[in-house]
Amino acid sequence: MNVMGQKLTIDDIKHVNIVTWIMENKVITENEKLIDFTNHRYMIQPYTDMSPEQWWLKCAQTVGGTTANMIKSAYLPIHYGLNGIYVLPTRTVVKDFVKPKVNKLYQNNECISKYLVSDSENLKQLGNRFVYFRGAFSDTEAIGIQADFVIGDEYDRSNQQVLKTYRSRLDASDWRLFWCFSNPSIPNFGVDAGFQASDQMHWFITCHHCGHEWFIDYKPSSDHNHYVEIISRERGAEEGYYACGNPKCVDANGRRRALSNADRQNGRWVAKHPNRRVRGYWFSQMMAPQVPARKIIADDTDDQAFFHNFTLGKAYVSADAKVTRQMILNNYVRDEPKLGRRYLGIDTGKDMHWMLGDDEGAIAWGSTRDWDFLESMIVSNQALTVIDPNPNPRKPLELVEKYPALVHLNYYVEDTKSSKISVWAKDSNEVKQNTILTDRTRAFDRHLYNLGSNGTMYKNENQNELEIVIEHWDNLNRIIEENAKGFQRAVWRRPQGKPDHLAHSNIYMEIAREEGKGLAGAGIVRSHNPTMAGVKTAERYMHVDPENSTIKVDIDPLEVARKNMRKSNKWG
């Protein structure tokens, strides 16, 4: 069915079936493999799903989520007359994605290529509609583009503030389709946060032995989910099977009966929260009939983050996780700071610990007892600044009053009651002006993840200056404890008497950096020749030089530091 150029309503979706179109046209992937739903029946509903907001927790490539969204991004312009934006984490990823994947997909299928009017790396014209391929590295990429759908690929690896800007490009559309998918990273962040707020579709499987219907997970639980029965973990000789979750479904030897490949193949999607308007899908390799249980067992190695994120399709952070020395060193770059905006985090106390950053990460850090020094650093860098107002809020409040466009007070909370890790005043009527509420555990978890995925960095010309940062992070451990209501929760704790101040100033700087990077061109004052007050070395640690606390505006921001010091249906 070709309705190119016609104005359709959302109700028209029932008359157009993308799966039928794929099968009739024998659509093949970029690797010239026929798209066959025999072993991917769980993809039929997601292909045809036109819910306005969708969040897909996906495992590795076995499921076919990227292929599905590439095809949908071509199908919607051709058959619905919609304009769209396909967003990837970075400009480099766009280049490496479009040529080998998108271009090949179009070229391999005449049902797409015959509509291709103009073709470039970042823009495809299909008939009289367009698909833009953009990176989530700067929201200036989204300026001037209006769209009916936005597809966010690898959402957790993207700048999510920039994705918000792309979403605003849908405001003039009657469709406003916002679909995001990704391998998850840490709990309640990125795509996992979106999924948790959704109807949470699970692939329900019926056991052919007893009729017990439930979804499949790696381990058994009191909910009687299907699971992986492990017979052997011996490396290279793993053995197991997918077992029925019904405790009464056992063979003559009392062992759980096995699910067949047909059982897993012929499941159905069921929403845990059917009344929610947002659609969410959880894809796991355990759903795929072609993936044997021994492969799942083999993936269960010491790298539990990889196993959960890419095999199980689940968010994960270790209960005993910590930021290690090697993580920080892996993110160190011997380099100069970038020109452009600056971000400052300040942890207050008898000594104020601070960390200055650019768009890529930290570029300087230290401590001071001189508020005039901190003020001069804010002003000379025009730094978006996040300050801990406790234990003495008088000076932080004075800075907020003097520089309301730059200075914000951060308060840690146990739960922001939002998918966002930090809630700024502009995002909520319940948050006071120039105030930020940050979920402490999730903020530290995010930094741990960013370090593991090279999402931040520490930059200067002397690696030895990192020693004090490493020491403060090394004093923090992620543990599980019980709160006053009897619920277990993850928290970051330090031993009594051990300093962690620079870890907090690091978090505050990252809060500012995340917000500032999403405000490119939106009013943050840019300083092309930023400066900072003079600092000197004392035991490999930057402290204020009270006799030299003022620097000329036209010098490099770290010049003084360098001289003195040498990064649907049922549930339950």
Secondary structure, DSSP 8 states (H G I E B T S, - for coil): ---TT----GGGGGG--HHHHHHHTT-B-TTS-B---SS-GGGHHHHH---SEEEEE--STTS-HHHHHHHHHHHHHHHH---EEEEESSHHHHHHHIIIIIHHHHHH-HHHHTTEEEE-SSEEEETTEEEEEEETT-GGGGTT---SEEEEETGGGS-HHHHHHHHHTTTT-SS-EEEEEE---STTSTHHHHHHTS--EEEEEE-TTT--EE-B-SS--TT--BEEEEEE--TT--EEEEE-S-TT-B-TTS-B-B--HHHHHT-EEEESSTT-SSEEEE--GGG-TTS-HHHHHHH-SS-HHHIIIIII------TT----HHHHHHTEEE----SS--EEEEE-SSSEEEEEEETTEEEEEEEES-HHHHHHHHHHHT-EEEE---S--HHHHHHHHH-TTTEEEEEEES--SSSSSEEEGGG-TTS-TTEEEEEHHHHHHHHHHHHHTT-SEEEES-GGGGHHHHHHHHT-EEEEEE-TTS-EEEEEE--TT---HHHHHHHHHHHHHHHHHTTTTTT----SS-----EEESSSSEEE-TT-----TTS-TTHHHHHHH-------
